[in-house]
Amino acid sequence: MPTPLLHAARHIAAGEFAKAEALLRPFVHDNPADVNGIRMLGEVGMALGALRDADRLLARAVELAPDYDAARYAWANALYKRHRYADALAQLDLLLAKEPDNAAWLTLKAANLVEINEHADALPIFERILQMHPDHRQAHLSYGHALRAVGRVEGCVTAYEKCIALDSGAGEAYWSLANLKTYRFSDEQIAHIEGLLQNKKCPFRDYYHLLFSLGKAREDRKEYREAMAAYVKGNQVRGRNVPWDGRAFHEECQRLRSFFSEQLFAQREGQGCQARDPIFVVGLPRAGSTLIEQILASHSQVEGTAELADMMALARKIAGKQRRDDKSQYPEALGAMDAEQLASMGQGYLDSTAVQRVTDAPYFIDKMPNNFVHVGLIHLILPNARIIDARRHPMDCCFSGFKQLFASGQGFTYGQQRIGQYYREYVELMDLWDAVLPGRVHRVQYEEMVADTEGQVRRLLDYCGLPFEEACLNFHDNTRTVRTASSEQVRQPINRSGMDRWRPFEQWLDPLKESLGPVLERYPLDS
């Protein structure tokens, strides 16, 4: 292996992905047919969140070397991370035709099936893997995730605890237990976490998972100073590898505010795809969107799916960027599109999300929170879709996001200033939609839902044009699959436990308050 690749491999092993990229990018430029370099750069791209670049690079490696199984597997992983599950499954089936019992390939196939709600097919694959390889850590972990999604919590806990007992990659398993929100760590487990954190050889990925786990364990014991120290350190460590450009996001929001107007929407009235199927739930993560989804998905006419990336992918396509430094054409390019193009994009969204729908319910939910940025696009291409804004008190919402370790993306959460600014931009953008599309978005304030559940549920159903059904009040009895951090919380009756969780930490939250700025005036701290 050439020297630059050897050095890059050492950086990758140490979790120093930016340093690895700095070596690999010029090497691949100078050696455009070196499939090892291309594959390594693609895998670094995945680690850094540059999934589109990773997809392109790994596809090129497979094109150059169709029998390079490691590159094809990496490409399938990139497709999985980009939510292109059907494409990922196609690549994995090619691999499994050669080695039907390859545990890594089977695990990724099952993970893809989970993402398209094919749990009935995924669970037997995990069980088959574990029969062949009882100590396969990743299979236990992924099996636990699938069991959690279908509500089999005892089995899921057993799977996660088995990962820890294997003493390899314990960080993600500990975080998976913490992320249940209902699990409580023992003294022995906390001591084990702290011991792993003190080990200088602790892998980088384990390290930040363990920090967030320790924060949750200490918070549950009301040891708030120790919990905050763990959360702050976890955010610092994770934030270094999940970049966030607050200035760029502000400029993006400014462009949206400059482009979308009442006049624009008036000129496009009656255009777009007229289907009524989608119900979008937007907002910030940890704002109550899963609760709203669970309530609506308990209705006989509504199917819950997942946080779908299709609208965000469409916006990126409109942006037309070929390279990271290219100027985005979104949203201005929408101004040149005619009625036929807008209708085609709306239908394209329905076609691409069809893989997520497994029932014949006439309506389905897309609860990707980040779609609040794309309300204007949604209205242009799907003018009859429902749009619901899940909103929660900024201190509770932002602090909950700050404590949350996300599987990928959401770089704005890893820092009090980051998430405070993001919440402020979100509120200002939702103000725009309220002004240029009055009455178009239905807002559900989490605290009001807790205080008057039946009244708020009836208002929500009225907005969606749905008759009231008692099952929507008994949403916690719904046995549907739920794949978000709130999965166990929405399987319990509604309660006030999620409110004011930030108050014991208030003395350390001044940076968040300052970043939120005038938004807090709408939500007094004593409300």
N, C-alpha and C positions, 0 to 999 in steps of 0.2 A: 504494500500500500504506500502511495506517495507520502512524503513527510508532512505536507500540509493536512492531509486527511488524518494522519496519526495524531497530530497536535489537536485537530478539531475533535477527534474522538475523545481525547482526554478532557477537553472542555465540556463536552456533552455529558460525560460521566460525572463531572463535578457540578452539573447544572448551570454551567456558564454558557448559555446558549447564544448570547450576543457576541461573545468572543469567538465562539465556533462559527457563527455566521460571517464574522469579519474575515475569517480564513477561507471559508468555503466559497463565498460569493466570487472573489477574484479567481479562485481555482477553477470553478465551473465555467466562468467566462473564458478562461484560457484553454480549458479542456472540455468543450461542449459535448463530447461523446463519452466522457467518463461516467459510467452509470453509477459507480459507487459514490462519487462526489455529488452527483445529482440527487441520489437517494438520500444521502446524509443532509444535504441542504434542504430537501423537502421535509425531512423529519424535524430539523431545527425550525423550519417555518411553522410546523404544527405546534411545536413547543412555545413559540413566540406568538401564536394566534394568527399568523398570516396564512390562513387556511386556503384562500384562493391560490396564492403562490405555491403552497405545498401541493395542492391538487395538480396544478399545471406541471410542476417539476416531476412529480412521481408518475404522472401519466406519460411524460416524456421518457422517463427511465424504462417504463414497461414497453413503450413503443420501440425503443432501441434494443431492449433485451427481453423479449416476451417470456422467456423461461426463467427470468430473474424473480424467483418467488418472494424473496424478501422485499423487493420493490413493489410487487403487486399487492402484497399484504399491507405494506405501508400506505399504498394508494387507497386500498379499501378502507383503512383507518381514517385517512383524510376525508374520503367521501362520507364516512360515518359522521365525522365531526362537522361536516358541512350540511348534515341532514339530508344527504342524497342517498337514502337508504336502499332504494331499489338498485341504484348503480353499484353501491357497495356490495349488496348481496350477489349481484351478477359476477363481480370479481372473485368473491369468496367461493362461489359455486365452481368457478374454474379451478381454483386452488384445491378445493375439497374433492374434485374429480380425480386429482392426482394422489391425494393423501386424505382419505375419508376420516381418519381418526386423529388428525392433527388438532391437538387441544386448543392451541392459540387461535387457529382459524375458526374452529367450532365456537369458541367463546365469543369472538367478534360477530359471527353470524347470529348467534342467539341475542347478543346485545342489539343488533340491528332489528331483529324481529320484535324485541321489546319496544323499540321506538315507534313501530307502526302498529302497536297494540296487538301483536300476535303472540301473546303470552302463552297461549295453549301450545304453540309450537316451540317456543323458546325454553320453557321450563324443562321439558324432557331432554333437550340438548344439554342443558347444564347438568342434569342428573346423570346423563350418559358420560359426560366428561369426568364427573367426580367419581363415577364407578371405575373408570379407567385410571384416573389419577387422583386418588383421595387427598393428596397434598397440593393440588393445583390452586395456588393462592388466588389468582385472578378469577378463576371459575367460582370459587366460594364467594368472592366479593360480588361479582356480577349476579350470581344466583341470589345473593342476599338482596340486591337492588330489585330484582324481578319479584321476589317474594314480598318485599315491602310494597311494591306498586299494586299488588293484588290483595293487600291487607293481611297477609300471613305473617304477622309480626314476630311470633315466637320463632318460627323457622328462620326468618331473616336475621334475628339477633343471634341465633345459633351459628348461622353462616358467617356473620361478621366476627364473632368470638373465635371461630375456628381459624380465621385468617390471622388473628392475633396470636393464637397458640402456635401457629406455624412459624412465628418469629421472623417473618419476612414481609416488608411492606406494611408494617402494622399501622402506620400513620393514617392511611386512607380508611382502614377498617375502624380505627378508633373514631375518626371523624364521622363515618357512616352511622355509628352508634349515637354519637352526639347529635347528629342531624335528624335523628328520629324525634328530637325535642322532648320525648317522654321518657327517655332512658336516663338512669342515674348511675354514675360510676362509683365503684367501691374504693375504699382506701388503697387496696392493693393495686387497682388499675391506675389510680392517680399517681401512685409511687412509680409504677412501671412507665407511665408517660413521661414523668419528670426525669427518670433515669435515661430513657431513650434520648430526650432532648439534651442531656449532658454529655452524651456520647459524641465525640468529635467526628466519628465516622458515620453519623446519622445522615442518610441520603437526603438531599435537598427537598425532594417531593414529600418524604415522610415528615421532614422538619416543620414545614408550615401547616400540614394537616394536624400534627400533634399540638401545635400552638393553639389553633382554633378549638381543638378538642379540650385542651386544658382550660381555656377560657370558659367554655360551657360548663365543665365540671366544677370549676371554682364558683361560677355564678350561681349554679344550683345550690351550693352550700352557703350562699350569701357572703362569700369571701370576695367582696367586690374589688378591692385594691389589687389582689392577685389576679382576678379575672381580667381586669382592665389592662394590666401589664401584659398578659398573654395575648389579648386581642390586639393591642397596639403593636406588639412585636410581630404577630402573625400578619397584620396588614402591611407592615413595613417590608417584611420578607416577600410576601406574595405580590405586593404592589410593584416591586422591582422587576418582576417578570410578566406582569400584566399591565402594559403601559396605558396611560390615559392622557389625552391631550385636551385639557379643558378649554383652551383657547380655540382649538379647531371645532369643538362641539358648539361653542358659543357662536362662532361664525356660521356654522351649519344652521343653527336655529335662527340667526339673523336673516339668512337667505330665505328660509321658509316664511318668516314674517314679512319679508319684502315681496315675495312672489304671490302668496295666496291672498286673495281679496274677495270681498262680496261680489265685485264685478266679474271676476274670473268664474266664480261658481254660477253666477246668473247666466253667463254666456254658455256654460256647459250644461245647463239644466236639461234633464231628459236624456243625457248621453250616458255611456257606460253600460255595463252588463246589468240587466234588471233583476237578476236572481236575488232572492231574499235569504239564502241559506246561511251565510256566515253571521256569527255574533262575535265581535271582537271585544276582548277585555284588555284594556291598556292601563298604564300607570307606571309605578315603580315596583321592583321585586319587593316582597315582604309587606305589601300594602293591602292584602286581603283579596287578591285576584283569584286565588285557589278556592277561597270560600265562596265567592260569587260563582265561579265555575261549578262548584259542587252543588250549589243551590239550583242553578239552571239545568245542570245535567241530570238532576233528579226529576225533571219534567219529562213526561212521556214523549214529547215532540222534539227534544233536544239531546244531541250527543256531545259529550265532552271528548276532546281529542288531546291536545298538548300545547306546549309553547311552540308554535309552528314558525319556521324561519322563512316561509315563502314570500311574505310581503317585503321583508328586509332584502331578500335576494332579488326581488323585482326592482326595488329601489336602486340596488347596486348595478343592475343591468341597465337601467335608465341612465345612471351616472356615467356609464361608458368608460370607466377608468381601466386602462390596460396595465399601467404601472402605478405604484404607490404614490408617486409624485405628480401624476396627471391631475388636471383640474376636473372636478366632478361637474357633470352636466345636469345634475339633479338639484332642485326640482325644475329648473328653467326649461329643460327639454320637453316637459309636459305641455308647455305653451304652444308648441308646434304640432302637437298630435291631434288628429281628427277623431270624430266620433267612432269610426270603425276601429281605430287603434285602441282607444280607451275600452271599448267593449271587448276587444280581443284580449286585452290584458286582464280584464275582470274574469273572463272565461278561463284564461290560462291559469289564474290563481285557483279557481275551482277545480280545474283538471289536476293541477300539481298536488293539491291537498286531498284529492279523492282517496289516495292510498291510506290516509289516516282514518277514514270513515269505515266502520265495520258494522253499522246498523243501518236501518232504512229510515231513521228519524229525519224529518225534513230540514231541521236546523242543526248546525254544529258550531262549536266554540273554538276560537283561536285565541289563546290567552297569552300570547307573546307580549309582555309588558312594554317592551321598547317600541311597539308600534304606535305609541302616542306621537312619535315624530312623524308618522305617516298617515295621520287622520285625513289630511287633504288628499293624498293619493287614494286612500280607501274610498273616500266619497266620490272622487272622479270616476273610478272604474267600477265601483259597486255601490251605487247611490242608495240602494235599499237595504244594505247591510246595517245591522245594529252595532253601535259603538258605545261601550260602557267604560267609564273612567273609575278605576278603583283607587280611592284616595284615603290616606291615613295621616294622622297628626305627624308633621314633619320630624319631630324629635323621635317619636317611636319608630317611624318608617326608616329614617336614616340610620338610627343606631342599630336597628335590627339588620339592615343591610351591611353595616360595618362589621357586625359579628358573624356574618354569613360567609362561608367559603364556598364559592360557586365552582361548578365543575369546569366551566370555561367562560371566557368573556366577562362582561360586567366589570370592567376595569375601573369604572367610576366609583365603585364601593370601597376600594382599598385606600381609604384615607378620609378623615373627617372633612377636610376642605373639599376634596373631590366630590363626595356624595352630597354635601351641602349645596355646592354650586349646581350639581346635576338636578337636584330637587327644585332649585330656584328656576332653572331653565325649563324644567317640565311644567311648573305652574304657569310661567309666562307663556309657554306655547299653548297650553290648554286654554288660557285666556284668549289667545288668538282664535282658536277654533270656536269658542263660545261667541266671539264677536262676529266672525265672518260666516259661521254656520249656526245661527242661533237655534237652540233646541235640538241640535243634531246629536250631541253627545249626552248620554245620561250618566250623572255622577252618583256614585255610591260612596258615602263617607263611612268608613269602617266603624267609627264610634257610634254613629247613628244606627247602623245595622245591629250593633250589639244592644243598644238601648231600646230599640223598637223593631225587633226582627220581623214580625208579621207585616207591619206597615211598610217597611222597606222592601220586603219580598214582593208584596202586592204591587208596589210602584214599579219595581224592576220588571215583573211579568207584564204589567200593562204597557210599559215602554216597548217590550219585545213583541207585543201583540199576541201574548199567550194567555189562555185562561188559567185561573188560579187552580193549583193542585196541592193537596195537603202534603204530598211527598216532598215538596220544595221546603217545607218547614222542618221535615224530618230528614234533611239531607245527610245527617250523620249515619243513617241506616243504609245509605247507598253503597253497594259493594263494587262499584266501578273501579277501574285502575286509576291511580293518581301517582304521578311521577315527580312531584315537586317536593321541596323541603317541608311543606305544610301537610303532607299526606296523612300523618297520624292526627294532626290537630283537627282536620275537617271530618274525621271519623268520630268526633266527639261533639256533644251539643255545644252550641255557641255559648261563650262565657267571656268574662272580662280579663282573663289571665294575660292576654296579649297587650293590655293597655298599661301605659306608664312604666314600662320595663326600663326606660332610660333613667328614671329619677334616682335610683341608688348610685348611678354613675355620673350625676350631673356635675360634680366638681371637676371632672376631667373632660367635659364636653364643650368648653368655651370655643375651641376652634370650629366646631360644628355650628354653634349658635351664630358666630360671626359670619360664617360662610352662608348660612341661610338668610341672614340679613332681614330685609323687609317682609319676607314670607312669614316670619314668626309673628308679625303683627296681626295676621289673619287668624292665628291660632295661639292665643295667649298661653303662657306656660302654666297658668293655674286653671286652664279649661279642662 
